[in-house]
Structure formats: structure tokens, C-alpha cells
Amino acid sequence: MANRESNKEFFSYQGTINRKDYIINMLILIALYTGISFVNFESFAPYISYKILLNILIFMASLFKFVILFSALSVIFRRIADFSLYKSYKFNLTMKRIFVFLYVLPVLYLFCIRYFLDITPALANILDIIVIFVFIPLACITSVIFCFIKGN
């Protein structure tokens, strides 16, 4: 796909996305993520005769939430590519660095790195507080701001 073409795919880091499709895709992804988060899979335990099936169901729901999160990251990345397409190289590079610092690093921390920090609980607690109270609100605010920035 050419870099100037706008697409509506959920899991593609190529191309750009316009404001309307960005808002629609983000609302769909947010609704799916919150819907899966509010389901209590432990309540299905009396209906599932084997504990392993319940664990598989919980794992599949977690994996689905992970895929939804990376789909949201791809939508945000394509939105950044849309409004920084014809800007200067420095602006484009700065926006991609902000994307990595504000979106990718907290996601990698919460889903991967956090489990390796169990040997130092004090450091893990400090990083949890920083990610939850600094990075996540900033990421939410900037993703809303991206709705209003006019692309090319």
C-alpha cells in the first residue's frame, strides 16, 4: 500500500488513516477491550467440567485483549503517519519517537517486562505507579488529540 493511501484495516502499520476512520476504529477497539475486560470468566467454572478448559478460555481472552491493544497501536501509528506525512523530517521523527515512548514502551512493560521484575518488587511498584498514573493518562489524552489534528 502506498504511503499516501488511507486504509481502514485494523492491524496494519502501513499507510495512513483519516480522522473519521480513526475515530470509528478506536471506538470499536475500545468497546471490544472493555467488553472483554468486564467479562468474569471465573463465573463459567460451574458450567465447565474441566479446569484446563477454563484456563484455556482465560488465556484466549487475554490473548484477544493483547491483539486488540496492538490493533489500537497500529491505528494510532497510522494516524500519526497521516498528519506528519508532508511535514519536515524532524517533526516526523519526533512523532515516531513520541509514539514509541508513550505507547509502545508502556505496553511492553505491562505485558512483558513487568513479569521479569518480580525479583525487585520495590522497582516494579515504582514503575507500575509511573506507568499507570503518568503514561496511560498521557497516552489517552494524546490519542484523543490525534482525532482533531487535520491530516493531509
N, C-alpha and C positions, 0 to 999 in steps of 0.2 A: 504494500500500500504506500502510495506516495505520501510525503510528509505533510502536504497541504490538504489532503483529503480528510474529511471528517467522517468518523465511523461511530457506530452505535454498539460495538461489541463490548462485552463485559470484561473479558480477560485478554486484553491486547495492549501492549505498550507501544505500538506503532501508530503513527498518525496523530490526529488531533480530535477534539470533541467540542462541539459548540455548547453554549450556555444552557439551552433548553434540554438537550440530551444529557448533559452533565447533571442537571437537577433531577431529571427523571430517573437516571441510573442510580444516583446516590440515594434517592428516596426508596427505590426498590431494594437496594442493598442494605440500607439501614433497617427497613421493615423486616427483611429476612433475618438479619443478625439479631435484632431484638426479639423477634418471634421465636427463634431457636433458643435464645438465652432464657426466655421465660418458661420454656417447657421443662417440667421436672420429670426427668426420665426415671428417677428412683420410684416414682409412683406406679410405674409399669411392672415393678417387681412381682406383685402377686399374680399377674397375668402371664409372666414369662417363667416357664418351669426351670430353665437352666440359668444360672448366674452368669455363665460365659456369654449368653446371648444379650443380656443386659449390658455387660461390659462392651460388647461389640457395638451395641446401639449407642452407648455414650461416646465411644471412640468415633463413630461415624458422625455424630452430631458435632463433636469438637473439630473433626477434620473439615466438615462443611462450613463451620464458622471460620476456620482458617482460610479456606478458599474464598469465602465471601470477603474477608478482610483484604486479601491480596487482590481481589477484583476491585475493591474500593481504591486501593493504592494505584491500580492501573488507570482507573477513571481520573483520579487526581493528577497523575503524571501526564495523561493526555491533555487535561485541561491546562496544566502549566505549559505544555508544548504549544497549545493553541494561542495563548495570549503572549507568549515570548518568541513566537516564530520569526517575526521580522524585526525584532529588537536587536540590540547590539549583542555581540558575543559575550561580553562581560555580564550583561543582565541575564542572558540565557544560562550561563554557567552558575551565576549566583542563585537563580531559581532552582536549578537542579541540585545544588548543594543544600539549599533550604529543604527541598523535598527529602533528600537522604537524611539530613539531620533531624527534621521534625516529624517525619512519617516512618521511614524505614528503620532507623535505629531503635525507636521505642517498640515497634512491633517485634523486631528481632530480640530485643531484650525481654519483652513479656512472654514470648513464645519459646525462646531457645536459651538465651544466656542466663535467665533467672534461675533455671534449674541447676546450673553448674555452680551457682553461688551459695549453695546450701552449707558449704563448709565455713563461710563467713556470714553469719546471719545479720550482724550489725551493718555490714556493707550492703547486703541485699535489702534490708529495711530502708536504708537511706536512699538507695536507688529507686526502690518502689515508690517512696514518697515523692521524689523528684519527678519520676515519670508520670505518676497519677495526678499530681497537683500542678505540674508545670507543662509538660509536653502534651498531654492529652487535651487540656483546655486550649492551648495554643493551636494544636492541630485542628480541633473543631472550629475554632474561630477563623483560621485561615482558609479552611475548606468552604466555609460559608462566604467569605470574602471573594473566593475564586468564582462564585456564582455571578458576581456583579462586575467583574473585570471584563471589559469588552475585548474579544479576540479579533483576529484578522480575517 
